[in-house]
Amino acid sequence: MYEPIPPRPARETLPTMYDLPSEEIGEPGLPDDFHRLQANFLSETCLPPNIGTEEIFTPSDLNLYYDPRHTNWYKRPDWYLVLGVSPKWEGDLRLSYVVWQEGVRPFLIVELLSPGTEAEDLGEKLRDVSKPPTKWQVYEQILSVPYYVVYDRYENNLRFFKLKR
């Protein structure tokens, strides 16, 4: 009797962080010293009391791959918090964060506005349907990130967004 071979899990068939690009040269809004200092501050202070540090991942400017149908699409948040995930991937330093590999979405994303990134970060930019969705669309509609924070240091404006479902 013929027995069909079951499909392999997505984790085995989709690209991993080793297969996907981890850097984009010339991308707008690349970090300056302010971004580095803020990311360090956030990583040192955003420590949920009921979760061990070995289960808290706080990357900054690390590619976040989110769509298994478009495996080369990514966003690069200034800083984000993922709970229940080790800072390392199978003992290795991470090259990127691949949501379909981990099965865990970010809990909090922080964007530090830079000249030229505001429209993308705040969802004020119309999407060209032939291109990837905006950060706002990815964080809200695709990943359903519970908390999103945007800070504009030039206007001294801090905005908190909480996803309502």
Residue pairs with C-beta under 8 A, 6 or more apart in sequence:
10 68
10 100
11 100
11 101
14 68
14 71
14 98
14 100
14 101
15 65
15 71
15 98
16 98
16 101
17 65
17 89
17 94
17 95
17 96
17 97
17 98
17 101
18 95
20 63
20 65
20 71
20 72
20 74
20 95
20 96
20 98
21 63
21 72
21 96
22 62
22 63
22 95
22 96
24 76
27 76
28 114
28 116
28 117
29 114
29 116
29 117
30 61
31 39
31 60
31 61
31 78
32 114
34 112
34 153
35 60
35 61
35 78
35 112
35 114
36 60
38 78
38 79
38 110
38 112
38 151
39 60
39 61
39 78
39 79
42 58
42 60
42 79
42 81
42 110
43 58
43 60
43 79
46 58
46 81
46 108
47 53
47 56
48 56
48 83
51 83
51 84
53 87
54 86
54 87
55 83
55 84
55 85
55 86
56 81
56 82
56 83
56 85
56 87
57 81
57 82
57 85
57 86
57 87
57 94
57 97
58 79
58 80
58 81
58 82
58 87
59 79
59 80
59 82
59 94
59 97
60 77
60 78
60 79
60 80
61 76
61 77
61 78
61 79
62 76
62 77
62 94
62 96
62 97
63 74
63 75
63 76
63 95
63 96
63 97
64 74
64 75
64 76
64 77
64 80
64 96
64 97
64 99
64 106
65 71
65 73
65 74
65 96
65 97
65 98
65 99
65 100
66 73
66 74
66 75
66 99
66 138
66 142
66 143
67 73
67 142
68 100
70 132
73 132
74 96
75 135
75 138
75 139
77 106
77 109
77 110
77 111
77 135
78 110
78 111
78 112
79 109
79 110
79 112
80 97
80 106
80 108
80 109
80 110
81 106
81 107
81 108
81 109
82 97
82 102
82 104
82 105
82 106
82 107
83 104
83 107
84 104
85 102
85 104
87 94
88 94
97 106
99 105
99 143
105 143
105 144
105 145
106 143
106 145
107 145
107 146
107 147
108 145
108 146
108 147
108 148
108 149
109 139
109 145
109 147
109 148
109 149
110 148
110 149
110 150
110 151
111 117
111 121
111 135
111 148
111 149
111 150
111 151
112 151
112 153
113 121
113 150
113 151
113 152
113 153
113 154
115 154
118 124
118 152
119 125
120 134
120 135
120 136
121 135
121 136
121 150
122 136
122 150
123 134
123 135
123 136
123 137
123 140
125 134
127 133
127 134
127 137
132 138
133 141
133 142
139 145
139 148
140 148
140 163
144 163
144 165
145 163
146 162
146 163
147 160
147 161
147 162
147 163
148 160
148 161
148 163
149 158
149 159
149 160
149 161
150 158
150 159
150 161
151 157
151 158
151 159
152 158
